[in-house]
């Protein structure tokens, strides 16, 4: 049995997509072993994903559940800041408390920080390094550990370097999704081969036909009162501070007036409160903008496919549009992964807004490109993903020897 450990237990579009695309690629490459999605909290995956998540703690501690391989990834998860990383999980931790009254009392008298530390110890304490950096020496029941389509969002603290080097030296394979992630590992002293390939979700359109998804999306939008005879701009954003929020609202209203398009607001990161922010933005627009708050990731894919343009701060919203060969722009978000993705797929920094005031100009820029510009780039990126996955598949099938410790 192969375990795939990622953040597929939170309501975040891209994180939930990873097990779906991973399993499809595994089938394509002839992997016949059972693949089990693993997370901190077991149960049905969020957002009607259609698969179940097993608890990583249960699997690692159970003598009867040996893993032939543990694949870690994808996502921006090679990081050691457990306290910040645990934030989206606190509400799940709270909901799953057996005694809700008791939990509220503890929250009142002990404070959230104390309870968050309890969360980290209880569900993330299986690895002394970090929740998604595991040293094979600490997990004898796992046959091999590898990393697939991972991101490294921040530079590591020097005191963490030895443990990170040891863990990755013992890994069966290490594949990251952009060059800045590789460079941060190299800075930590990791001197093994590190494969770099675009994010795994680039391959989504190999398994989801764009035209079928577009038709589903148009039908869904029509049911929400969207005029689907018009061009559709699909927009997403994480919550913004007051001043950028006001600027964003002005730009979106002006863009609708200028282009005559329908602008639909699509929450993708419910765990980051996208839904509350975009609903408020739609209300402030007086009905000019429509918030389409679907909870299913399959509906989210369809809405993105229905758009003429996608604009958002969500990396995987952009990657989904990219995979379908659609024009897209990253919103102004200060994270390495956006630039890393644009560089590794050959688009470049010009497809990321520095501020919302650039929205109209950047939209004109991408719409002037040849119609097949994104499709050509996506085809090249998908070949790179497929080649990298093929190397990993050799390890998972046992045809490639594991590294010696």
TIVOSE-42313 format. One record per residue (C-alpha): residue number from 1; residue in three letters; x, y, z. Coordinates in steps of 0.2 Angstrom, whole numbers. Example, Ala and Ser with C-alpha at 12.3 -4.5 7.8 and 13.67 -1.06 7.14 Angstrom:
! residues 2
num / residu / X / Y / Z
1 / ALA / 62 / -22 / 39
2 / SER / 68 / -5 / 36
END
This chain:
! residues 405
num / residu / X / Y / Z
1 / UNK / 0 / 0 / 0
2 / UNK / 6 / 17 / -5
3 / UNK / 2 / 32 / 7
4 / UNK / 0 / 50 / 0
5 / UNK / 2 / 62 / 14
6 / UNK / -4 / 80 / 10
7 / UNK / -16 / 93 / 16
8 / UNK / -31 / 85 / 8
9 / UNK / -41 / 86 / 24
10 / UNK / -44 / 105 / 23
11 / UNK / -56 / 115 / 12
12 / UNK / -43 / 121 / 0
13 / UNK / -46 / 118 / -19
14 / UNK / -28 / 113 / -24
15 / UNK / -24 / 103 / -9
16 / UNK / -39 / 92 / -11
17 / UNK / -35 / 90 / -30
18 / UNK / -18 / 82 / -27
19 / UNK / -24 / 64 / -22
20 / UNK / -36 / 64 / -37
21 / UNK / -22 / 69 / -50
22 / UNK / -9 / 59 / -41
23 / UNK / -20 / 43 / -43
24 / UNK / -24 / 46 / -61
25 / UNK / -5 / 49 / -65
26 / UNK / -1 / 33 / -55
27 / UNK / -14 / 23 / -66
28 / UNK / -6 / 30 / -82
29 / UNK / 11 / 25 / -76
30 / UNK / 6 / 7 / -72
31 / UNK / 6 / 8 / -53
32 / UNK / -6 / -5 / -47
33 / UNK / -4 / -4 / -28
34 / UNK / -17 / 4 / -18
35 / UNK / -15 / 22 / -14
36 / UNK / -22 / 29 / 2
37 / UNK / -23 / 48 / 4
38 / UNK / -17 / 53 / 22
39 / UNK / -20 / 68 / 32
40 / UNK / -21 / 74 / 50
41 / UNK / -40 / 71 / 52
42 / UNK / -48 / 55 / 45
43 / UNK / -64 / 55 / 36
44 / UNK / -72 / 60 / 19
45 / UNK / -61 / 72 / 10
46 / UNK / -69 / 90 / 10
47 / UNK / -78 / 98 / -4
48 / UNK / -86 / 83 / -11
49 / UNK / -70 / 76 / -17
50 / UNK / -76 / 58 / -18
51 / UNK / -62 / 50 / -8
52 / UNK / -58 / 46 / 10
53 / UNK / -43 / 52 / 20
54 / UNK / -35 / 41 / 33
55 / UNK / -26 / 48 / 48
56 / UNK / -7 / 48 / 46
57 / UNK / -5 / 45 / 65
58 / UNK / -16 / 29 / 64
59 / UNK / -6 / 23 / 49
60 / UNK / 11 / 26 / 56
61 / UNK / 7 / 18 / 73
62 / UNK / -3 / 3 / 68
63 / UNK / 7 / -13 / 66
64 / UNK / -6 / -20 / 54
65 / UNK / -4 / -5 / 41
66 / UNK / 13 / -6 / 34
67 / UNK / 16 / 6 / 19
68 / UNK / 27 / 0 / 5
69 / UNK / 30 / 19 / 1
70 / UNK / 25 / 35 / 9
71 / UNK / 24 / 49 / -4
72 / UNK / 23 / 67 / 4
73 / UNK / 16 / 80 / -7
74 / UNK / 11 / 91 / -16
75 / UNK / 9 / 108 / -9
76 / UNK / 19 / 121 / 0
77 / UNK / 23 / 109 / 14
78 / UNK / 41 / 108 / 16
79 / UNK / 42 / 120 / 31
80 / UNK / 45 / 120 / 49
81 / UNK / 34 / 134 / 56
82 / UNK / 21 / 121 / 63
83 / UNK / 12 / 135 / 73
84 / UNK / 8 / 145 / 58
85 / UNK / 4 / 130 / 47
86 / UNK / -8 / 123 / 60
87 / UNK / -19 / 138 / 59
88 / UNK / -32 / 132 / 46
89 / UNK / -33 / 116 / 56
90 / UNK / -38 / 124 / 73
91 / UNK / -57 / 124 / 68
92 / UNK / -57 / 106 / 63
93 / UNK / -48 / 102 / 79
94 / UNK / -62 / 112 / 88
95 / UNK / -76 / 104 / 79
96 / UNK / -70 / 86 / 82
97 / UNK / -68 / 88 / 101
98 / UNK / -78 / 75 / 110
99 / UNK / -84 / 88 / 123
100 / UNK / -88 / 104 / 115
101 / UNK / -93 / 112 / 132
102 / UNK / -76 / 107 / 139
103 / UNK / -67 / 113 / 124
104 / UNK / -75 / 130 / 125
105 / UNK / -70 / 131 / 144
106 / UNK / -52 / 126 / 140
107 / UNK / -52 / 139 / 126
108 / UNK / -58 / 153 / 138
109 / UNK / -46 / 149 / 152
110 / UNK / -31 / 142 / 143
111 / UNK / -32 / 152 / 127
112 / UNK / -30 / 147 / 109
113 / UNK / -11 / 147 / 109
114 / UNK / -11 / 133 / 122
115 / UNK / -24 / 123 / 113
116 / UNK / -15 / 126 / 96
117 / UNK / 1 / 118 / 104
118 / UNK / -10 / 104 / 110
119 / UNK / -16 / 102 / 92
120 / UNK / 2 / 102 / 85
121 / UNK / 8 / 89 / 98
122 / UNK / -7 / 78 / 96
123 / UNK / -9 / 77 / 77
124 / UNK / 8 / 83 / 70
125 / UNK / 20 / 76 / 83
126 / UNK / 24 / 60 / 73
127 / UNK / 39 / 69 / 66
128 / UNK / 52 / 78 / 77
129 / UNK / 57 / 88 / 62
130 / UNK / 41 / 95 / 54
131 / UNK / 24 / 88 / 49
132 / UNK / 29 / 85 / 31
133 / UNK / 48 / 81 / 33
134 / UNK / 50 / 64 / 39
135 / UNK / 66 / 54 / 42
136 / UNK / 65 / 36 / 37
137 / UNK / 75 / 32 / 53
138 / UNK / 61 / 37 / 63
139 / UNK / 48 / 27 / 54
140 / UNK / 53 / 8 / 52
141 / UNK / 36 / 3 / 46
142 / UNK / 37 / 13 / 31
143 / UNK / 47 / 5 / 16
144 / UNK / 52 / 21 / 8
145 / UNK / 48 / 40 / 9
146 / UNK / 48 / 52 / -5
147 / UNK / 43 / 69 / -10
148 / UNK / 32 / 74 / -25
149 / UNK / 27 / 91 / -31
150 / UNK / 32 / 100 / -15
151 / UNK / 35 / 118 / -12
152 / UNK / 47 / 126 / 0
153 / UNK / 39 / 143 / 5
154 / UNK / 52 / 150 / 17
155 / UNK / 71 / 148 / 20
156 / UNK / 75 / 136 / 34
157 / UNK / 83 / 141 / 50
158 / UNK / 101 / 136 / 51
159 / UNK / 98 / 125 / 67
160 / UNK / 86 / 115 / 56
161 / UNK / 99 / 111 / 43
162 / UNK / 106 / 94 / 50
163 / UNK / 89 / 86 / 52
164 / UNK / 83 / 92 / 35
165 / UNK / 99 / 85 / 27
166 / UNK / 97 / 68 / 35
167 / UNK / 79 / 66 / 31
168 / UNK / 81 / 71 / 13
169 / UNK / 97 / 61 / 11
170 / UNK / 87 / 45 / 16
171 / UNK / 72 / 49 / 4
172 / UNK / 69 / 38 / -11
173 / UNK / 66 / 53 / -22
174 / UNK / 64 / 72 / -20
175 / UNK / 54 / 82 / -33
176 / UNK / 49 / 100 / -30
177 / UNK / 38 / 111 / -40
178 / UNK / 49 / 126 / -44
179 / UNK / 67 / 132 / -43
180 / UNK / 66 / 143 / -28
181 / UNK / 61 / 127 / -18
182 / UNK / 76 / 118 / -24
183 / UNK / 87 / 132 / -20
184 / UNK / 81 / 133 / -2
185 / UNK / 84 / 115 / 0
186 / UNK / 102 / 117 / -7
187 / UNK / 105 / 131 / 5
188 / UNK / 101 / 119 / 19
189 / UNK / 115 / 108 / 13
190 / UNK / 104 / 95 / 4
191 / UNK / 117 / 89 / -9
192 / UNK / 107 / 75 / -17
193 / UNK / 98 / 75 / -34
194 / UNK / 82 / 86 / -33
195 / UNK / 70 / 84 / -47
196 / UNK / 61 / 100 / -53
197 / UNK / 45 / 99 / -62
198 / UNK / 29 / 110 / -63
199 / UNK / 16 / 107 / -50
200 / UNK / 7 / 91 / -52
201 / UNK / -10 / 99 / -55
202 / UNK / -4 / 105 / -72
203 / UNK / -9 / 88 / -78
204 / UNK / -27 / 90 / -73
205 / UNK / -34 / 93 / -91
206 / UNK / -27 / 76 / -96
207 / UNK / -41 / 68 / -86
208 / UNK / -54 / 82 / -87
209 / UNK / -60 / 87 / -104
210 / UNK / -60 / 106 / -105
211 / UNK / -76 / 107 / -116
212 / UNK / -86 / 95 / -106
213 / UNK / -81 / 105 / -90
214 / UNK / -85 / 121 / -99
215 / UNK / -102 / 115 / -103
216 / UNK / -105 / 110 / -85
217 / UNK / -99 / 126 / -79
218 / UNK / -110 / 136 / -91
219 / UNK / -125 / 127 / -85
220 / UNK / -121 / 129 / -67
221 / UNK / -118 / 148 / -69
222 / UNK / -134 / 150 / -79
223 / UNK / -143 / 142 / -64
224 / UNK / -135 / 156 / -53
225 / UNK / -142 / 170 / -64
226 / UNK / -126 / 173 / -74
227 / UNK / -129 / 178 / -92
228 / UNK / -118 / 165 / -101
229 / UNK / -120 / 173 / -118
230 / UNK / -107 / 185 / -112
231 / UNK / -89 / 182 / -109
232 / UNK / -86 / 177 / -92
233 / UNK / -71 / 182 / -81
234 / UNK / -68 / 171 / -66
235 / UNK / -61 / 180 / -51
236 / UNK / -55 / 173 / -34
237 / UNK / -45 / 182 / -20
238 / UNK / -40 / 178 / -2
239 / UNK / -46 / 191 / 10
240 / UNK / -38 / 209 / 7
241 / UNK / -34 / 223 / 19
242 / UNK / -47 / 238 / 18
243 / UNK / -37 / 249 / 6
244 / UNK / -33 / 235 / -7
245 / UNK / -51 / 229 / -5
246 / UNK / -58 / 245 / -10
247 / UNK / -46 / 247 / -25
248 / UNK / -50 / 229 / -30
249 / UNK / -69 / 233 / -30
250 / UNK / -66 / 248 / -41
251 / UNK / -56 / 239 / -53
252 / UNK / -68 / 224 / -55
253 / UNK / -83 / 236 / -57
254 / UNK / -74 / 246 / -70
255 / UNK / -68 / 230 / -79
256 / UNK / -86 / 224 / -81
257 / UNK / -91 / 241 / -87
258 / UNK / -77 / 242 / -100
259 / UNK / -78 / 224 / -106
260 / UNK / -97 / 220 / -105
261 / UNK / -92 / 203 / -97
262 / UNK / -100 / 194 / -83
263 / UNK / -88 / 194 / -68
264 / UNK / -91 / 179 / -56
265 / UNK / -82 / 178 / -39
266 / UNK / -77 / 160 / -35
267 / UNK / -71 / 155 / -18
268 / UNK / -58 / 142 / -18
269 / UNK / -50 / 143 / -1
270 / UNK / -64 / 141 / 11
271 / UNK / -51 / 137 / 25
272 / UNK / -44 / 154 / 21
273 / UNK / -61 / 163 / 22
274 / UNK / -62 / 167 / 3
275 / UNK / -80 / 164 / 4
276 / UNK / -84 / 177 / 17
277 / UNK / -73 / 190 / 8
278 / UNK / -80 / 187 / -9
279 / UNK / -98 / 187 / -3
280 / UNK / -94 / 204 / 5
281 / UNK / -86 / 210 / -11
282 / UNK / -102 / 205 / -21
283 / UNK / -113 / 214 / -9
284 / UNK / -103 / 230 / -10
285 / UNK / -104 / 230 / -28
286 / UNK / -123 / 231 / -27
287 / UNK / -126 / 215 / -38
288 / UNK / -113 / 220 / -52
289 / UNK / -102 / 205 / -46
290 / UNK / -109 / 188 / -43
291 / UNK / -102 / 177 / -30
292 / UNK / -104 / 158 / -35
293 / UNK / -101 / 149 / -18
294 / UNK / -100 / 131 / -24
295 / UNK / -93 / 119 / -11
296 / UNK / -88 / 105 / -23
297 / UNK / -71 / 105 / -31
298 / UNK / -79 / 97 / -46
299 / UNK / -90 / 112 / -48
300 / UNK / -75 / 124 / -45
301 / UNK / -66 / 115 / -60
302 / UNK / -81 / 118 / -71
303 / UNK / -83 / 136 / -67
304 / UNK / -65 / 140 / -70
305 / UNK / -67 / 130 / -87
306 / UNK / -82 / 141 / -92
307 / UNK / -72 / 157 / -90
308 / UNK / -63 / 167 / -104
309 / UNK / -51 / 173 / -91
310 / UNK / -46 / 168 / -74
311 / UNK / -38 / 180 / -61
312 / UNK / -34 / 176 / -43
313 / UNK / -22 / 174 / -29
314 / UNK / -25 / 155 / -29
315 / UNK / -11 / 146 / -36
316 / UNK / -21 / 131 / -41
317 / UNK / -35 / 141 / -48
318 / UNK / -22 / 148 / -60
319 / UNK / -15 / 131 / -63
320 / UNK / -32 / 124 / -67
321 / UNK / -35 / 138 / -80
322 / UNK / -17 / 135 / -87
323 / UNK / -20 / 117 / -89
324 / UNK / -35 / 120 / -99
325 / UNK / -25 / 132 / -110
326 / UNK / -35 / 147 / -104
327 / UNK / -28 / 165 / -101
328 / UNK / -25 / 169 / -83
329 / UNK / -17 / 181 / -71
330 / UNK / -10 / 180 / -53
331 / UNK / -16 / 193 / -41
332 / UNK / -4 / 203 / -31
333 / UNK / 1 / 190 / -17
334 / UNK / 18 / 191 / -9
335 / UNK / 23 / 172 / -10
336 / UNK / 37 / 164 / -19
337 / UNK / 26 / 150 / -26
338 / UNK / 17 / 161 / -39
339 / UNK / 33 / 168 / -47
340 / UNK / 41 / 150 / -45
341 / UNK / 26 / 143 / -55
342 / UNK / 26 / 156 / -69
343 / UNK / 45 / 154 / -71
344 / UNK / 45 / 135 / -72
345 / UNK / 31 / 134 / -85
346 / UNK / 39 / 148 / -96
347 / UNK / 27 / 162 / -93
348 / UNK / 37 / 174 / -82
349 / UNK / 33 / 187 / -69
350 / UNK / 23 / 198 / -81
351 / UNK / 8 / 187 / -78
352 / UNK / 7 / 192 / -60
353 / UNK / -1 / 209 / -54
354 / UNK / 9 / 220 / -43
355 / UNK / -7 / 229 / -38
356 / UNK / -25 / 228 / -42
357 / UNK / -23 / 244 / -51
358 / UNK / -15 / 234 / -65
359 / UNK / -30 / 223 / -68
360 / UNK / -37 / 231 / -84
361 / UNK / -20 / 233 / -92
362 / UNK / -14 / 216 / -88
363 / UNK / -30 / 209 / -94
364 / UNK / -28 / 218 / -111
365 / UNK / -10 / 211 / -112
366 / UNK / -15 / 192 / -110
367 / UNK / -30 / 194 / -122
368 / UNK / -19 / 201 / -136
369 / UNK / -8 / 185 / -135
370 / UNK / -11 / 171 / -148
371 / UNK / -26 / 160 / -144
372 / UNK / -15 / 145 / -142
373 / UNK / -1 / 154 / -131
374 / UNK / -6 / 146 / -115
375 / UNK / -11 / 129 / -123
376 / UNK / 7 / 127 / -130
377 / UNK / 15 / 132 / -113
378 / UNK / 3 / 120 / -104
379 / UNK / 8 / 105 / -116
380 / UNK / 26 / 108 / -113
381 / UNK / 23 / 109 / -94
382 / UNK / 13 / 93 / -94
383 / UNK / 26 / 83 / -103
384 / UNK / 38 / 89 / -89
385 / UNK / 26 / 83 / -76
386 / UNK / 24 / 66 / -84
387 / UNK / 43 / 64 / -86
388 / UNK / 46 / 67 / -68
389 / UNK / 31 / 56 / -62
390 / UNK / 38 / 42 / -73
391 / UNK / 55 / 43 / -63
392 / UNK / 45 / 42 / -47
393 / UNK / 34 / 28 / -53
394 / UNK / 50 / 18 / -56
395 / UNK / 53 / 19 / -37
396 / UNK / 35 / 15 / -32
397 / UNK / 35 / 0 / -43
398 / UNK / 51 / -6 / -36
399 / UNK / 61 / -6 / -53
400 / UNK / 73 / 8 / -46
401 / UNK / 84 / 4 / -31
402 / UNK / 82 / 15 / -15
403 / UNK / 97 / 26 / -10
404 / UNK / 108 / 19 / 4
405 / UNK / 108 / 28 / 20
END
